[in-house]
């Protein structure tokens, strides 16, 4: 899997190979991004979550803020902008 931040406060990418799903890879990557964002001074973290990923982020304490549609190679895709408030140094919040 891999993940990256855009700036200090937006998850740009988080991907886990299908053969590794359910093994805690996404959780560890997300925790790392939350810690990095907190270390960069971010008070909250946002992500534009695909419909497949929204439940994962919701379980981690992210709240849906708005629905979006984007065009990629002529195809319309939907996602949800979600946000999590980063707390008192315990950025990972929910453990799964």
C-alpha positions as CSV (number, residue, x, y, z in Angstrom):
1,X,0.0,0.0,0.0
2,X,0.9,3.6,-0.2
3,X,-0.4,7.0,1.0
4,X,0.5,10.7,0.6
5,X,-0.6,14.1,2.0
6,X,-1.2,17.2,-0.1
7,X,0.0,20.1,2.0
8,X,-0.4,19.6,5.7
9,X,-4.0,18.7,5.9
10,X,-5.4,16.7,3.0
11,X,-5.0,13.0,2.3
12,X,-4.1,13.0,-1.4
13,X,-3.9,9.2,-1.9
14,X,-4.3,6.1,0.2
15,X,-4.2,2.7,-1.7
16,X,-3.9,-0.9,-0.5
17,X,-3.5,-3.7,-3.0
18,X,-6.7,-5.9,-2.9
19,X,-4.6,-8.9,-1.7
20,X,-3.7,-7.0,1.4
21,X,-7.2,-5.7,2.3
22,X,-8.2,-6.6,5.9
23,X,-4.7,-6.9,7.2
24,X,-4.5,-3.5,8.8
25,X,-2.3,-1.8,6.1
26,X,-4.8,1.0,5.5
27,X,-5.2,1.6,9.2
28,X,-1.4,1.9,9.7
29,X,-1.0,4.2,6.7
30,X,-3.9,6.4,7.8
31,X,-2.5,6.6,11.4
32,X,0.9,7.7,9.9
33,X,-0.7,10.4,7.8
34,X,-2.7,11.7,10.8
35,X,0.5,11.9,12.9
36,X,2.4,13.6,10.1
37,X,-0.5,16.1,9.6
38,X,-0.6,16.8,13.4
39,X,3.2,17.3,13.3
40,X,2.8,19.8,10.6
41,X,0.4,21.8,12.7
42,X,-2.9,20.7,11.1
43,X,-5.9,20.9,13.3
44,X,-8.0,18.7,11.0
45,X,-7.4,16.4,8.1
46,X,-9.6,16.0,5.0
47,X,-10.0,13.4,2.3
48,X,-12.0,13.0,-0.9
49,X,-13.1,9.4,-0.2
50,X,-14.4,7.1,-2.9
51,X,-17.7,5.4,-2.2
52,X,-15.7,2.2,-1.5
53,X,-13.5,4.0,1.1
54,X,-16.0,6.2,2.9
55,X,-17.0,3.5,5.5
56,X,-13.3,3.0,6.4
57,X,-12.8,6.7,7.0
58,X,-16.1,7.0,8.9
59,X,-14.9,4.3,11.3
60,X,-11.8,6.3,11.9
61,X,-13.8,9.4,12.9
62,X,-14.1,11.2,9.6
63,X,-17.4,13.0,9.0
64,X,-18.8,13.6,5.5
65,X,-19.0,17.3,4.5
66,X,-20.0,17.3,0.9
67,X,-20.6,15.0,-2.1
68,X,-18.5,15.7,-5.2
69,X,-18.4,14.6,-8.9
70,X,-15.3,14.6,-10.9
71,X,-14.6,13.7,-14.6
72,X,-11.8,11.3,-15.3
73,X,-11.1,10.3,-18.9
74,X,-14.7,11.2,-19.8
75,X,-16.2,9.1,-16.9
76,X,-18.2,10.8,-14.1
77,X,-17.0,9.6,-10.6
78,X,-18.5,10.5,-7.2
79,X,-16.7,10.9,-3.9
80,X,-17.3,12.5,-0.5
81,X,-15.1,15.1,1.1
82,X,-14.7,14.0,4.7
83,X,-13.0,15.7,7.6
84,X,-11.5,14.6,11.0
85,X,-10.5,16.9,13.8
86,X,-7.1,16.0,15.0
87,X,-6.9,16.0,18.8
88,X,-4.4,16.5,21.6
89,X,-1.5,14.6,20.0
90,X,-3.6,11.4,19.7
91,X,-4.2,11.9,16.0
92,X,-5.0,8.3,15.3
93,X,-8.2,8.5,17.3
94,X,-10.1,5.3,16.8
95,X,-8.2,2.0,16.8
96,X,-9.5,-0.8,14.7
